[in-house]
Every structure is written in structure tokens, then in C-alpha cells.
């Protein structure tokens, strides 16, 4: 291996980033926040569908109370 090849290989290692526990905790908090947003969005969709079904049922002569 030529000396210039070794220097190029060593330079690529210098760009390596190391993960820390803080990075992991930040990622975990962000992941949990995304999951909560997805669950809330699904609940909102389900609530909307339920209200829409109740409105249609009330229009057909059913009682809502």
C-alpha cells in the first residue's frame, strides 16, 4: 500500500462521530413524542368518524341523547 493511500484512509476515520448516552436519550424522547402524536392523530380521526356517524344517525330519526 502506498503512503498516500494510508493518509486518505486515516482521514476518513477522523470524520467519525461517536454516539453518547445524551444522543440516545434525545433520540428516545423524540421517538416517544412522534409516537404520541401519531396516537393522538388516530384518536382524532376516530372521534371525527364517530361524530359523523352520530350526525347521520340523528338525521335518520334516531335519538342522540
Number of C-alpha atoms within 10 A of each C-alpha: 5 6 7 8 9 10 10 10 10 10 10 9 9 8 8 8 7 6 8 8 8 9 10 11 11 10 12 12 11 12 12 11 12 12 12 12 12 12 12 12 12 12 12 12 12 12 12 12 12 12 12 12 12 15 14 12 13 13 11 9 8 11 10 9 4
